[in-house]
Amino acid sequence: MTFEVTQRDKKLLAFLAVVVIGVLFTVFGILPLLDTGSSLDTEIEVAQQSKQVMEEKIASLPVYQAQYEEADKAWKEEALNFSDMMSSQEIDKLVTGVMLSCSLEAKNMSITFKAEPQSLAPYYASEAAALAEQQKQEAAAAAQNGDAAAGTDSGAAAVGTGAADGQSMISVAAVSLTTEGDAVHIRQLIDVFSDDYPGIRITDLNYETNEITDKKGIVTSTSTVLRLGLEIYMCEK
């Protein structure tokens, strides 16, 4: 049995081939390009948003820089009220030197450090506190712009606070000592710690006066025993 292909069949097969080729070209050629184009549009939109955020941050960089310089200047002024970082041996040398300058010696002395560095927070009504609160609010507002904005804001926040935050950590050493001498030297020692060392705070002070008598019970001299507690506030400068 033979099958004869007519001219009409040839035309139908040619048309069907054209349709199949068109469908294959659409499925494997045009549709992937459309998907790729849509994906690229999304990426372009995200990139434009990131670019806008970056431009805003770059435009505000001088403001952050000025804030940083202002905070750094304020910190350096405040740091004058703190002692340099010292080891226990250096603290012992400092306190002993002060006592010797007042003609006194320590009967006993103990030095202990706080377990962890303490955070130095500015006074709530000060300009430094207002600046810190402003930066906090700006960071919170920028974080609402999405991940791209949050990532950029982190860099801006670092510029805004900078080394000032790292410097705001202080170490505290507690010193307890006992000494004995005449009342004039005892008062001199207290005045020196109180007036000449802004980074040292007197936390405990008590003293008692002992009378020294001769065999007849007559007071020949007096001696004052001082028990003094100090806190030394130190920071990196």
Backbone torsions as a table, in degrees:
resi	resn	phi	psi	omega
1	MET	NA	130.1	-179.5
2	THR	-110.3	148.8	178.8
3	PHE	-116.5	120.4	-176.2
4	GLU	-100.1	126.7	179.4
5	VAL	-88.8	118.7	-178.4
6	THR	-85.0	171.5	178.5
7	GLN	-64.2	-33.7	178.5
8	ARG	-66.3	-40.8	178.4
9	ASP	-63.5	-40.2	179.0
10	LYS	-61.3	-40.3	179.3
11	LYS	-65.7	-40.4	179.5
12	LEU	-65.4	-42.6	179.3
13	LEU	-64.3	-40.0	179.0
14	ALA	-64.7	-41.5	178.9
15	PHE	-64.9	-43.1	179.1
16	LEU	-62.3	-39.7	178.8
17	ALA	-63.0	-41.4	178.6
18	VAL	-62.9	-41.6	180.0
19	VAL	-63.9	-45.7	-179.7
20	VAL	-61.5	-44.0	179.2
21	ILE	-62.6	-40.3	178.7
22	GLY	-63.6	-42.2	179.2
23	VAL	-64.7	-45.6	179.9
24	LEU	-61.8	-40.4	179.5
25	PHE	-65.0	-38.6	178.8
26	THR	-67.1	-45.7	-176.1
27	VAL	-69.1	-46.0	-173.4
28	PHE	-97.8	-6.4	-177.9
29	GLY	-118.2	-58.3	-173.4
30	ILE	-76.6	-47.2	-176.5
31	LEU	-60.0	-44.9	176.2
32	PRO	-60.0	-36.3	178.2
33	LEU	-66.3	-37.5	177.7
34	LEU	-65.1	-42.4	178.2
35	ASP	-62.8	-42.5	179.3
36	THR	-63.9	-40.4	179.0
37	GLY	-63.7	-41.1	177.9
38	SER	-63.7	-42.3	178.6
39	SER	-63.8	-40.8	178.4
40	LEU	-65.1	-37.7	177.0
41	ASP	-60.7	-41.8	178.8
42	THR	-64.4	-44.9	179.6
43	GLU	-63.3	-39.1	178.3
44	ILE	-63.3	-41.4	179.3
45	GLU	-63.0	-44.1	177.9
46	VAL	-63.0	-42.7	-179.9
47	ALA	-63.8	-38.1	178.5
48	GLN	-66.2	-39.4	177.7
49	GLN	-64.3	-43.8	178.4
50	SER	-62.7	-40.7	178.6
51	LYS	-62.0	-41.0	179.9
52	GLN	-63.3	-44.1	179.4
53	VAL	-62.8	-43.8	179.9
54	MET	-61.8	-42.5	179.8
55	GLU	-62.9	-39.4	178.4
56	GLU	-64.3	-41.9	-179.8
57	LYS	-67.9	-39.5	178.3
58	ILE	-63.9	-39.4	179.4
59	ALA	-65.5	-32.3	-179.0
60	SER	-90.6	-0.6	-179.1
61	LEU	-56.8	-43.3	178.1
62	PRO	-58.8	-33.7	178.6
63	VAL	-66.4	-47.0	178.6
64	TYR	-62.4	-38.8	179.9
65	GLN	-63.6	-41.8	178.4
66	ALA	-64.8	-39.4	177.8
67	GLN	-64.5	-40.7	178.7
68	TYR	-62.0	-46.7	-178.5
69	GLU	-63.5	-37.9	178.7
70	GLU	-66.1	-43.8	179.4
71	ALA	-66.2	-39.3	-179.7
72	ASP	-65.9	-40.0	177.8
73	LYS	-64.5	-44.1	179.0
74	ALA	-62.5	-39.3	179.6
75	TRP	-63.9	-44.3	-179.0
76	LYS	-61.7	-35.3	176.9
77	GLU	-68.1	-41.2	178.7
78	GLU	-68.7	-32.7	-177.4
79	ALA	-64.7	-19.5	177.0
80	LEU	-63.5	-21.6	179.9
81	ASN	-86.7	5.0	-178.9
82	PHE	-121.5	155.2	176.4
83	SER	-82.8	160.2	172.9
84	ASP	-68.1	158.2	176.7
85	MET	-62.2	132.8	-178.0
86	MET	-136.9	151.3	171.9
87	SER	-84.9	172.2	179.1
88	SER	-61.6	-36.8	179.0
89	GLN	-65.0	-39.5	179.7
90	GLU	-69.0	-36.5	177.1
91	ILE	-65.5	-44.2	177.4
92	ASP	-56.9	-43.7	-179.8
93	LYS	-64.5	-41.8	-179.9
94	LEU	-62.9	-52.5	-177.1
95	VAL	-64.1	-42.6	179.2
96	THR	-62.4	-40.5	178.7
97	GLY	-62.8	-41.7	178.0
98	VAL	-62.8	-43.3	-179.3
99	MET	-64.8	-41.2	179.2
100	LEU	-65.3	-34.5	177.8
101	SER	-65.9	-20.0	177.3
102	CYS	-102.6	15.2	178.9
103	SER	60.8	39.8	179.2
104	LEU	-129.5	158.9	174.9
105	GLU	-132.1	149.1	180.0
106	ALA	-82.6	128.3	173.1
107	LYS	-74.6	-41.0	173.1
108	ASN	-153.6	152.8	-178.6
109	MET	-152.9	135.7	176.6
110	SER	-126.8	144.0	-178.7
111	ILE	-128.8	125.6	177.6
112	THR	-132.1	146.6	178.4
113	PHE	-105.3	147.4	171.8
114	LYS	-62.0	149.5	-174.3
115	ALA	-60.2	-40.4	-176.5
116	GLU	-134.4	154.5	175.3
117	PRO	-58.0	143.3	-179.0
118	GLN	-94.8	144.8	178.7
119	SER	-85.3	130.5	-179.7
120	LEU	-95.0	107.8	179.8
121	ALA	-97.7	136.3	179.8
122	PRO	-70.2	155.3	175.9
123	TYR	-57.4	135.2	-169.0
124	TYR	-60.9	-25.7	-178.1
125	ALA	-97.6	6.9	-177.1
126	SER	-85.5	165.3	177.2
127	GLU	-65.5	-34.8	179.0
128	ALA	-62.8	-40.2	178.3
129	ALA	-66.9	-40.0	178.6
130	ALA	-64.1	-40.1	179.1
131	LEU	-65.5	-42.2	178.8
132	ALA	-63.2	-39.9	179.5
133	GLU	-67.7	-38.6	177.7
134	GLN	-62.3	-44.6	179.3
135	GLN	-64.6	-37.0	178.5
136	LYS	-63.9	-43.0	179.6
137	GLN	-67.4	-39.8	178.7
138	GLU	-64.5	-39.1	179.1
139	ALA	-66.0	-40.0	179.5
140	ALA	-66.8	-38.9	179.6
141	ALA	-68.3	-40.9	-179.4
142	ALA	-68.4	-30.4	-178.5
143	ALA	-66.6	-21.4	-179.6
144	GLN	-76.2	-7.5	-178.6
145	ASN	-82.7	0.9	178.4
146	GLY	111.2	179.8	-176.7
147	ASP	-62.0	-40.1	-178.7
148	ALA	-64.0	-42.9	179.0
149	ALA	-66.3	-39.1	-179.3
150	ALA	-64.1	-41.0	179.5
151	GLY	-64.5	-40.0	179.4
152	THR	-69.8	-36.1	-178.0
153	ASP	-64.9	-31.5	179.8
154	SER	-60.9	-41.9	178.3
155	GLY	-66.3	-39.9	179.9
156	ALA	-66.4	-39.0	179.0
157	ALA	-63.0	-36.1	179.0
158	ALA	-64.8	-37.0	177.4
159	VAL	-69.2	-37.0	-176.3
160	GLY	-68.5	-33.0	-176.4
161	THR	-107.6	-44.1	172.1
162	GLY	57.4	-142.7	-174.2
163	ALA	-68.0	-18.1	-177.8
164	ALA	-59.0	-38.7	179.0
165	ASP	-66.6	-41.8	179.0
166	GLY	-64.4	-31.7	-177.7
167	GLN	-80.7	-15.9	-172.9
168	SER	-76.6	2.3	176.5
169	MET	-90.4	129.2	-179.4
170	ILE	-121.2	152.7	175.2
171	SER	-107.9	143.1	-177.3
172	VAL	-122.8	128.5	176.4
173	ALA	-115.9	133.2	177.7
174	ALA	-101.4	130.6	-179.4
175	VAL	-120.3	131.2	175.8
176	SER	-124.2	127.7	-176.7
177	LEU	-143.3	158.3	175.3
178	THR	-131.0	134.3	178.1
179	THR	-143.4	165.5	-178.9
180	GLU	-140.9	138.5	179.3
181	GLY	-179.3	-169.3	179.3
182	ASP	-78.4	160.9	-173.2
183	ALA	-62.0	-33.9	-178.8
184	VAL	-63.4	-46.0	-179.8
185	HIS	-69.5	-34.9	177.4
186	ILE	-62.6	-46.9	179.1
187	ARG	-64.6	-36.9	178.0
188	GLN	-62.2	-42.8	179.0
189	LEU	-61.3	-44.8	179.7
190	ILE	-62.3	-42.8	-179.5
191	ASP	-64.4	-39.5	-179.7
192	VAL	-63.2	-48.5	178.9
193	PHE	-62.8	-37.2	-176.2
194	SER	-76.0	-38.7	-171.8
195	ASP	-98.5	-35.0	-170.9
196	ASP	-97.6	-9.1	-176.8
197	TYR	-129.7	86.7	-178.9
198	PRO	-63.0	-21.2	179.6
199	GLY	-85.2	2.3	179.6
200	ILE	-116.8	129.8	179.5
201	ARG	-117.0	133.5	176.1
202	ILE	-81.7	118.3	-177.3
203	THR	-104.1	-21.2	-178.9
204	ASP	-150.8	135.1	-178.7
205	LEU	-150.4	121.1	171.3
206	ASN	-151.4	146.6	-178.0
207	TYR	-146.7	160.9	176.7
208	GLU	-141.0	146.7	-177.4
209	THR	-104.0	126.9	177.4
210	ASN	-105.9	133.5	178.5
211	GLU	-95.6	134.0	178.0
212	ILE	-105.2	120.6	-176.7
213	THR	-114.5	159.9	175.8
214	ASP	-90.9	-169.9	-177.0
215	LYS	-66.0	-23.4	179.3
216	LYS	-87.9	-0.8	179.7
217	GLY	85.1	10.9	179.3
218	ILE	-86.6	132.6	-179.8
219	VAL	-70.2	118.1	179.5
220	THR	-98.4	-28.0	179.3
221	SER	-163.8	169.5	176.9
222	THR	-128.4	154.4	177.7
223	SER	-136.5	135.4	-177.8
224	THR	-107.1	127.3	176.0
225	VAL	-99.1	122.8	-178.0
226	LEU	-112.6	129.8	171.7
227	ARG	-113.5	118.0	-170.4
228	LEU	-125.2	134.7	174.1
229	GLY	-113.8	131.5	-178.5
230	LEU	-127.2	152.8	167.9
231	GLU	-124.9	127.2	-179.3
232	ILE	-107.7	120.4	-178.6
233	TYR	-99.9	121.8	-173.8
234	MET	-126.1	149.8	178.0
235	CYS	-151.0	160.0	175.0
236	GLU	-75.9	132.8	-178.7
237	LYS	-116.4	NA	NA
